[in-house]
Amino acid sequence: MNPDTRAGVVAHSWHPNFSSSYVLFTPVDLVREIYLRYARRDRAGVFALLTADVEFAQTAELPWGGHHAGQEGAWKYRLRLNKYTDAALEPFNYVAAGEDVAVMGKFRGAVRATGKVFEVELVQIWTVDRGKVRRCETFMDTPALRAVLAARERAGGDVFWSAVVLRDEGRGAPAQ
């Protein structure tokens, strides 16, 4: 089966909840699926939805920021982010714009080195290309994060997973 070429509809490979080989997703559905897989700690499932040359970008003013290319770069980005923070991403609004999806949410948690707690607003712009994510650019309240990160870095292990808190659509309560 070829990917559906209708505007705003993309196809990606097999999904365990469906019997067909291809499942049609809009770009918003695809991005939501990434958050769902991330929340389930399904690393292979997340990376299956990224192109081989995926790009992650965030301001270089943050210690995990910069431009990260390819799946290996995406992995290193996650490791670096989680070296500095023990945090949860809470997406709560998705806005479709063709093949791009803007996600608004909160990034909250603590700085690993100090235990200082933070909560900042977040916007992620995801770009979908032929059924997979080609790019994700993240924008956070950089001055607020830099203020809580100001303490000296401590050595620590790298971990991949921070939490994703999913909201039940329409009620604003965390999804179960």
BALOBA-1460 file (C-alpha; in Angstrom, 3 decimals):
// residues 176
<rec num="1" residu="m" x="0.000" y="0.000" z="0.000"/>
<rec num="2" residu="n" x="1.316" y="3.451" z="-0.878"/>
<rec num="3" residu="p" x="1.093" y="6.354" z="1.555"/>
<rec num="4" residu="d" x="-2.094" y="8.341" z="1.203"/>
<rec num="5" residu="t" x="-1.332" y="11.555" z="-0.645"/>
<rec num="6" residu="r" x="-4.340" y="13.531" z="0.572"/>
<rec num="7" residu="a" x="-3.300" y="16.788" z="2.237"/>
<rec num="8" residu="g" x="-2.591" y="16.332" z="5.915"/>
<rec num="9" residu="v" x="-2.753" y="12.534" z="5.873"/>
<rec num="10" residu="v" x="0.340" y="10.433" z="6.185"/>
<rec num="11" residu="a" x="0.975" y="6.731" z="6.541"/>
<rec num="12" residu="h" x="3.372" y="4.891" z="8.750"/>
<rec num="13" residu="s" x="4.168" y="1.273" z="9.305"/>
<rec num="14" residu="w" x="2.470" y="-1.390" z="11.356"/>
<rec num="15" residu="h" x="0.709" y="-0.496" z="14.605"/>
<rec num="16" residu="p" x="-0.050" y="-3.265" z="17.135"/>
<rec num="17" residu="n" x="-3.632" y="-2.105" z="17.723"/>
<rec num="18" residu="f" x="-4.646" y="-2.470" z="14.091"/>
<rec num="19" residu="s" x="-4.737" y="-5.429" z="11.738"/>
<rec num="20" residu="s" x="-3.673" y="-3.749" z="8.501"/>
<rec num="21" residu="s" x="-0.052" y="-3.177" z="7.549"/>
<rec num="22" residu="y" x="-0.504" y="0.581" z="7.353"/>
<rec num="23" residu="v" x="-2.377" y="2.980" z="9.556"/>
<rec num="24" residu="l" x="-3.277" y="6.421" z="8.289"/>
<rec num="25" residu="f" x="-2.406" y="9.262" z="10.631"/>
<rec num="26" residu="t" x="-2.655" y="12.997" z="10.316"/>
<rec num="27" residu="p" x="0.502" y="14.834" z="11.419"/>
<rec num="28" residu="v" x="-1.217" y="15.623" z="14.749"/>
<rec num="29" residu="d" x="-2.038" y="11.936" z="15.259"/>
<rec num="30" residu="l" x="1.573" y="11.012" z="14.540"/>
<rec num="31" residu="v" x="2.942" y="13.515" z="17.077"/>
<rec num="32" residu="r" x="0.423" y="12.343" z="19.695"/>
<rec num="33" residu="e" x="1.547" y="8.777" z="19.013"/>
<rec num="34" residu="i" x="5.140" y="9.798" z="19.711"/>
<rec num="35" residu="y" x="4.111" y="11.256" z="23.080"/>
<rec num="36" residu="l" x="2.119" y="8.089" z="23.866"/>
<rec num="37" residu="r" x="5.061" y="5.834" z="23.044"/>
<rec num="38" residu="y" x="7.379" y="8.062" z="25.019"/>
<rec num="39" residu="a" x="5.036" y="7.883" z="28.025"/>
<rec num="40" residu="r" x="5.113" y="4.059" z="27.727"/>
<rec num="41" residu="r" x="8.927" y="4.206" z="27.603"/>
<rec num="42" residu="d" x="8.814" y="2.538" z="24.207"/>
<rec num="43" residu="r" x="12.156" y="3.763" z="22.883"/>
<rec num="44" residu="a" x="12.083" y="1.528" z="19.788"/>
<rec num="45" residu="g" x="8.529" y="2.665" z="19.077"/>
<rec num="46" residu="v" x="9.484" y="6.336" z="19.332"/>
<rec num="47" residu="f" x="12.517" y="5.960" z="17.094"/>
<rec num="48" residu="a" x="10.480" y="3.972" z="14.550"/>
<rec num="49" residu="l" x="8.465" y="7.150" z="13.953"/>
<rec num="50" residu="l" x="11.552" y="9.308" z="13.270"/>
<rec num="51" residu="t" x="13.309" y="9.615" z="9.918"/>
<rec num="52" residu="a" x="16.903" y="8.391" z="9.796"/>
<rec num="53" residu="d" x="18.047" y="12.000" z="9.326"/>
<rec num="54" residu="v" x="15.744" y="13.485" z="11.987"/>
<rec num="55" residu="e" x="16.794" y="16.797" z="13.531"/>
<rec num="56" residu="f" x="16.203" y="18.018" z="17.065"/>
<rec num="57" residu="a" x="16.956" y="21.657" z="17.825"/>
<rec num="58" residu="q" x="16.832" y="23.840" z="20.898"/>
<rec num="59" residu="t" x="18.662" y="26.984" z="21.921"/>
<rec num="60" residu="a" x="22.352" y="26.410" z="22.620"/>
<rec num="61" residu="e" x="21.911" y="28.567" z="25.736"/>
<rec num="62" residu="l" x="20.801" y="25.405" z="27.553"/>
<rec num="63" residu="p" x="23.385" y="22.707" z="28.299"/>
<rec num="64" residu="w" x="21.468" y="20.077" z="26.295"/>
<rec num="65" residu="g" x="20.592" y="22.474" z="23.491"/>
<rec num="66" residu="g" x="21.962" y="22.914" z="20.010"/>
<rec num="67" residu="h" x="21.367" y="21.034" z="16.789"/>
<rec num="68" residu="h" x="21.199" y="17.231" z="17.013"/>
<rec num="69" residu="a" x="21.131" y="15.332" z="13.723"/>
<rec num="70" residu="g" x="20.115" y="11.752" z="12.995"/>
<rec num="71" residu="q" x="18.711" y="9.151" z="15.326"/>
<rec num="72" residu="e" x="22.015" y="8.939" z="17.180"/>
<rec num="73" residu="g" x="21.893" y="12.704" z="17.676"/>
<rec num="74" residu="a" x="18.316" y="12.434" z="18.946"/>
<rec num="75" residu="w" x="19.417" y="9.769" z="21.428"/>
<rec num="76" residu="k" x="22.329" y="11.915" z="22.654"/>
<rec num="77" residu="y" x="19.976" y="14.906" z="23.000"/>
<rec num="78" residu="r" x="17.675" y="12.868" z="25.289"/>
<rec num="79" residu="l" x="20.610" y="11.607" z="27.347"/>
<rec num="80" residu="r" x="21.992" y="15.105" z="27.766"/>
<rec num="81" residu="l" x="18.601" y="16.597" z="28.702"/>
<rec num="82" residu="n" x="18.107" y="13.909" z="31.308"/>
<rec num="83" residu="k" x="21.614" y="14.351" z="32.665"/>
<rec num="84" residu="y" x="20.563" y="17.814" z="33.809"/>
<rec num="85" residu="t" x="16.871" y="17.378" z="34.608"/>
<rec num="86" residu="d" x="14.438" y="14.947" z="36.148"/>
<rec num="87" residu="a" x="11.389" y="16.380" z="34.472"/>
<rec num="88" residu="a" x="8.027" y="15.680" z="32.919"/>
<rec num="89" residu="l" x="6.729" y="16.992" z="29.627"/>
<rec num="90" residu="e" x="3.008" y="17.693" z="29.669"/>
<rec num="91" residu="p" x="1.579" y="18.410" z="26.200"/>
<rec num="92" residu="f" x="-1.883" y="19.943" z="26.336"/>
<rec num="93" residu="n" x="-2.627" y="21.606" z="23.011"/>
<rec num="94" residu="y" x="-1.890" y="20.514" z="19.446"/>
<rec num="95" residu="v" x="-2.221" y="22.852" z="16.465"/>
<rec num="96" residu="a" x="-1.985" y="21.509" z="12.917"/>
<rec num="97" residu="a" x="-0.369" y="23.602" z="10.202"/>
<rec num="98" residu="g" x="-0.041" y="21.392" z="7.131"/>
<rec num="99" residu="e" x="2.841" y="18.992" z="7.755"/>
<rec num="100" residu="d" x="3.868" y="20.911" z="10.889"/>
<rec num="101" residu="v" x="2.373" y="20.502" z="14.334"/>
<rec num="102" residu="a" x="2.801" y="22.992" z="17.164"/>
<rec num="103" residu="v" x="2.477" y="21.494" z="20.632"/>
<rec num="104" residu="m" x="2.021" y="23.687" z="23.681"/>
<rec num="105" residu="g" x="2.630" y="22.346" z="27.131"/>
<rec num="106" residu="k" x="4.609" y="22.474" z="30.346"/>
<rec num="107" residu="f" x="8.041" y="21.176" z="31.198"/>
<rec num="108" residu="r" x="8.302" y="20.671" z="34.929"/>
<rec num="109" residu="g" x="10.579" y="18.861" z="37.280"/>
<rec num="110" residu="a" x="13.825" y="19.344" z="39.152"/>
<rec num="111" residu="v" x="17.443" y="20.040" z="38.361"/>
<rec num="112" residu="r" x="19.379" y="16.850" z="39.093"/>
<rec num="113" residu="a" x="22.406" y="18.674" z="40.544"/>
<rec num="114" residu="t" x="20.497" y="20.794" z="43.064"/>
<rec num="115" residu="g" x="16.968" y="19.475" z="43.398"/>
<rec num="116" residu="k" x="15.658" y="22.935" z="42.488"/>
<rec num="117" residu="v" x="12.112" y="22.629" z="41.159"/>
<rec num="118" residu="f" x="11.003" y="24.337" z="37.952"/>
<rec num="119" residu="e" x="7.960" y="24.672" z="35.716"/>
<rec num="120" residu="v" x="8.199" y="26.401" z="32.360"/>
<rec num="121" residu="e" x="5.983" y="26.739" z="29.339"/>
<rec num="122" residu="l" x="7.010" y="24.829" z="26.263"/>
<rec num="123" residu="v" x="6.313" y="24.895" z="22.539"/>
<rec num="124" residu="q" x="7.520" y="22.177" z="20.215"/>
<rec num="125" residu="i" x="7.267" y="22.441" z="16.442"/>
<rec num="126" residu="w" x="7.231" y="19.011" z="14.796"/>
<rec num="127" residu="t" x="7.648" y="18.555" z="11.033"/>
<rec num="128" residu="v" x="6.286" y="15.390" z="9.455"/>
<rec num="129" residu="d" x="7.652" y="14.026" z="6.191"/>
<rec num="130" residu="r" x="6.121" y="10.949" z="4.521"/>
<rec num="131" residu="g" x="4.701" y="9.556" z="7.738"/>
<rec num="132" residu="k" x="7.642" y="10.147" z="10.058"/>
<rec num="133" residu="v" x="8.986" y="13.043" z="12.066"/>
<rec num="134" residu="r" x="11.791" y="14.819" z="10.236"/>
<rec num="135" residu="r" x="12.335" y="17.679" z="12.712"/>
<rec num="136" residu="c" x="11.426" y="18.816" z="16.208"/>
<rec num="137" residu="e" x="12.345" y="22.241" z="17.488"/>
<rec num="138" residu="t" x="11.756" y="23.013" z="21.153"/>
<rec num="139" residu="f" x="11.211" y="26.424" z="22.710"/>
<rec num="140" residu="m" x="11.152" y="26.862" z="26.504"/>
<rec num="141" residu="d" x="11.429" y="29.769" z="28.905"/>
<rec num="142" residu="t" x="15.225" y="29.831" z="28.620"/>
<rec num="143" residu="p" x="15.946" y="32.572" z="31.208"/>
<rec num="144" residu="a" x="13.881" y="30.720" z="33.835"/>
<rec num="145" residu="l" x="15.632" y="27.420" z="33.110"/>
<rec num="146" residu="r" x="19.063" y="29.034" z="33.121"/>
<rec num="147" residu="a" x="18.311" y="30.558" z="36.528"/>
<rec num="148" residu="v" x="17.527" y="27.167" z="38.099"/>
<rec num="149" residu="l" x="20.453" y="25.508" z="36.306"/>
<rec num="150" residu="a" x="22.926" y="28.114" z="37.617"/>
<rec num="151" residu="a" x="24.222" y="25.802" z="40.368"/>
<rec num="152" residu="r" x="27.325" y="23.768" z="39.608"/>
<rec num="153" residu="e" x="26.770" y="20.593" z="37.598"/>
<rec num="154" residu="r" x="27.300" y="17.354" z="39.478"/>
<rec num="155" residu="a" x="28.418" y="14.146" z="37.868"/>
<rec num="156" residu="g" x="25.615" y="11.691" z="37.307"/>
<rec num="157" residu="g" x="24.452" y="8.798" z="35.208"/>
<rec num="158" residu="d" x="22.682" y="9.334" z="31.949"/>
<rec num="159" residu="v" x="19.092" y="8.193" z="31.787"/>
<rec num="160" residu="f" x="16.805" y="8.303" z="28.790"/>
<rec num="161" residu="w" x="13.368" y="8.633" z="30.297"/>
<rec num="162" residu="s" x="11.806" y="11.597" z="31.904"/>
<rec num="163" residu="a" x="8.074" y="11.467" z="32.198"/>
<rec num="164" residu="v" x="5.413" y="12.517" z="29.752"/>
<rec num="165" residu="v" x="2.136" y="13.407" z="31.404"/>
<rec num="166" residu="l" x="-0.762" y="12.985" z="29.018"/>
<rec num="167" residu="r" x="-3.990" y="14.865" z="29.461"/>
<rec num="168" residu="d" x="-7.418" y="13.371" z="28.949"/>
<rec num="169" residu="e" x="-8.844" y="15.404" z="26.070"/>
<rec num="170" residu="g" x="-11.515" y="17.862" z="27.131"/>
<rec num="171" residu="r" x="-11.237" y="17.435" z="30.893"/>
<rec num="172" residu="g" x="-7.674" y="18.546" z="31.547"/>
<rec num="173" residu="a" x="-7.042" y="15.665" z="33.970"/>
<rec num="174" residu="p" x="-4.070" y="13.373" z="33.497"/>
<rec num="175" residu="a" x="-4.940" y="10.401" z="31.290"/>
<rec num="176" residu="q" x="-4.760" y="6.962" z="32.869"/>
